[in-house]
Amino acid sequence: LNKTAQVKNQVDEVVGIMQDNIERVMDRGEKLDVLSNKAEDLELGARQFKKGANRVRKQMWWRDMKLRLVILAIVVILLIVIIGN
Protein backbone atom coordinates (compact mmCIF):
# COMPACT_ATOMS: atom_id res chain seq x y z
CA LEU A 1 0.00 0.00 0.00
CA ASN A 2 2.88 2.33 0.77
CA LYS A 3 4.45 1.77 -2.66
CA THR A 4 1.08 2.34 -4.29
CA ALA A 5 0.74 5.64 -2.47
CA GLN A 6 4.27 6.62 -3.51
CA VAL A 7 3.57 5.79 -7.14
CA LYS A 8 0.29 7.71 -6.99
CA ASN A 9 2.09 10.72 -5.49
CA GLN A 10 4.74 10.54 -8.19
CA VAL A 11 2.08 10.27 -10.89
CA ASP A 12 0.21 13.23 -9.37
CA GLU A 13 3.46 15.21 -9.27
CA VAL A 14 4.23 14.38 -12.91
CA VAL A 15 0.67 15.28 -13.92
CA GLY A 16 1.03 18.62 -12.12
CA ILE A 17 4.35 19.31 -13.83
CA MET A 18 2.89 18.42 -17.21
CA GLN A 19 -0.10 20.69 -16.62
CA ASP A 20 2.27 23.54 -15.75
CA ASN A 21 4.28 22.82 -18.89
CA ILE A 22 1.15 22.80 -21.03
CA GLU A 23 0.07 26.15 -19.54
CA ARG A 24 3.51 27.61 -20.24
CA VAL A 25 3.42 26.38 -23.83
CA MET A 26 -0.04 27.87 -24.31
CA ASP A 27 1.10 31.19 -22.78
CA ARG A 28 4.13 31.15 -25.05
CA GLY A 29 1.89 30.50 -28.07
CA GLU A 30 -0.30 33.45 -27.12
CA LYS A 31 2.76 35.66 -26.70
CA LEU A 32 4.03 34.53 -30.10
CA ASP A 33 0.66 35.42 -31.63
CA VAL A 34 0.82 38.89 -30.06
CA LEU A 35 4.40 39.31 -31.29
CA SER A 36 3.39 38.21 -34.78
CA ASN A 37 0.53 40.72 -34.84
CA LYS A 38 2.87 43.50 -33.69
CA ALA A 39 5.36 42.55 -36.40
CA GLU A 40 2.60 42.71 -39.04
CA ASP A 41 1.51 46.13 -37.74
CA LEU A 42 5.11 47.33 -37.81
CA GLU A 43 5.53 46.11 -41.38
CA LEU A 44 2.35 47.90 -42.45
CA GLY A 45 3.52 51.08 -40.75
CA ALA A 46 6.89 50.83 -42.47
CA ARG A 47 5.23 50.47 -45.88
CA GLN A 48 3.02 53.49 -45.20
CA PHE A 49 6.03 55.50 -44.03
CA LYS A 50 7.94 54.57 -47.18
CA LYS A 51 5.04 55.69 -49.39
CA GLY A 52 4.76 58.97 -47.50
CA ALA A 53 8.51 59.56 -47.67
CA ASN A 54 8.52 58.94 -51.43
CA ARG A 55 5.62 61.37 -51.87
CA VAL A 56 7.43 64.06 -49.87
CA ARG A 57 10.66 63.42 -51.80
CA LYS A 58 8.83 63.93 -55.11
CA GLN A 59 7.16 67.10 -53.81
CA MET A 60 10.52 68.50 -52.72
CA TRP A 61 12.06 67.59 -56.08
CA TRP A 62 9.30 69.48 -57.94
CA ARG A 63 9.62 72.46 -55.59
CA ASP A 64 13.38 72.56 -56.21
CA MET A 65 12.85 72.21 -59.96
CA LYS A 66 10.32 75.07 -60.01
CA LEU A 67 12.75 77.30 -58.12
CA ARG A 68 15.54 76.47 -60.57
CA LEU A 69 13.26 77.22 -63.54
CA VAL A 70 12.23 80.57 -62.04
CA ILE A 71 15.89 81.50 -61.47
CA LEU A 72 16.76 80.41 -65.01
CA ALA A 73 13.88 82.48 -66.41
CA ILE A 74 15.05 85.55 -64.46
CA VAL A 75 18.62 85.09 -65.70
CA VAL A 76 17.41 84.71 -69.31
CA ILE A 77 15.22 87.82 -69.01
CA LEU A 78 18.11 89.80 -67.53
CA LEU A 79 20.40 88.64 -70.35
CA ILE A 80 17.82 89.65 -72.94
CA VAL A 81 17.42 93.07 -71.31
CA ILE A 82 21.20 93.58 -71.04
CA ILE A 83 21.91 92.37 -74.58
CA GLY A 84 18.94 94.32 -75.96
CA ASN A 85 20.32 97.59 -74.64
C-alpha positions as CSV (number, residue, x, y, z in Angstrom):
1,L,0.0,0.0,0.0
2,N,2.9,2.3,0.8
3,K,4.4,1.8,-2.7
4,T,1.1,2.3,-4.3
5,A,0.7,5.6,-2.5
6,Q,4.3,6.6,-3.5
7,V,3.6,5.8,-7.1
8,K,0.3,7.7,-7.0
9,N,2.1,10.7,-5.5
10,Q,4.7,10.5,-8.2
11,V,2.1,10.3,-10.9
12,D,0.2,13.2,-9.4
13,E,3.5,15.2,-9.3
14,V,4.2,14.4,-12.9
15,V,0.7,15.3,-13.9
16,G,1.0,18.6,-12.1
17,I,4.4,19.3,-13.8
18,M,2.9,18.4,-17.2
19,Q,-0.1,20.7,-16.6
20,D,2.3,23.5,-15.8
21,N,4.3,22.8,-18.9
22,I,1.1,22.8,-21.0
23,E,0.1,26.1,-19.5
24,R,3.5,27.6,-20.2
25,V,3.4,26.4,-23.8
26,M,0.0,27.9,-24.3
27,D,1.1,31.2,-22.8
28,R,4.1,31.2,-25.1
29,G,1.9,30.5,-28.1
30,E,-0.3,33.4,-27.1
31,K,2.8,35.7,-26.7
32,L,4.0,34.5,-30.1
33,D,0.7,35.4,-31.6
34,V,0.8,38.9,-30.1
35,L,4.4,39.3,-31.3
36,S,3.4,38.2,-34.8
37,N,0.5,40.7,-34.8
38,K,2.9,43.5,-33.7
39,A,5.4,42.5,-36.4
40,E,2.6,42.7,-39.0
41,D,1.5,46.1,-37.7
42,L,5.1,47.3,-37.8
43,E,5.5,46.1,-41.4
44,L,2.3,47.9,-42.5
45,G,3.5,51.1,-40.7
46,A,6.9,50.8,-42.5
47,R,5.2,50.5,-45.9
48,Q,3.0,53.5,-45.2
49,F,6.0,55.5,-44.0
50,K,7.9,54.6,-47.2
51,K,5.0,55.7,-49.4
52,G,4.8,59.0,-47.5
53,A,8.5,59.6,-47.7
54,N,8.5,58.9,-51.4
55,R,5.6,61.4,-51.9
56,V,7.4,64.1,-49.9
57,R,10.7,63.4,-51.8
58,K,8.8,63.9,-55.1
59,Q,7.2,67.1,-53.8
60,M,10.5,68.5,-52.7
61,W,12.1,67.6,-56.1
62,W,9.3,69.5,-57.9
63,R,9.6,72.5,-55.6
64,D,13.4,72.6,-56.2
65,M,12.9,72.2,-60.0
66,K,10.3,75.1,-60.0
67,L,12.8,77.3,-58.1
68,R,15.5,76.5,-60.6
69,L,13.3,77.2,-63.5
70,V,12.2,80.6,-62.0
71,I,15.9,81.5,-61.5
72,L,16.8,80.4,-65.0
73,A,13.9,82.5,-66.4
74,I,15.0,85.5,-64.5
75,V,18.6,85.1,-65.7
76,V,17.4,84.7,-69.3
77,I,15.2,87.8,-69.0
78,L,18.1,89.8,-67.5
79,L,20.4,88.6,-70.3
80,I,17.8,89.7,-72.9
81,V,17.4,93.1,-71.3
82,I,21.2,93.6,-71.0
83,I,21.9,92.4,-74.6
84,G,18.9,94.3,-76.0
85,N,20.3,97.6,-74.6
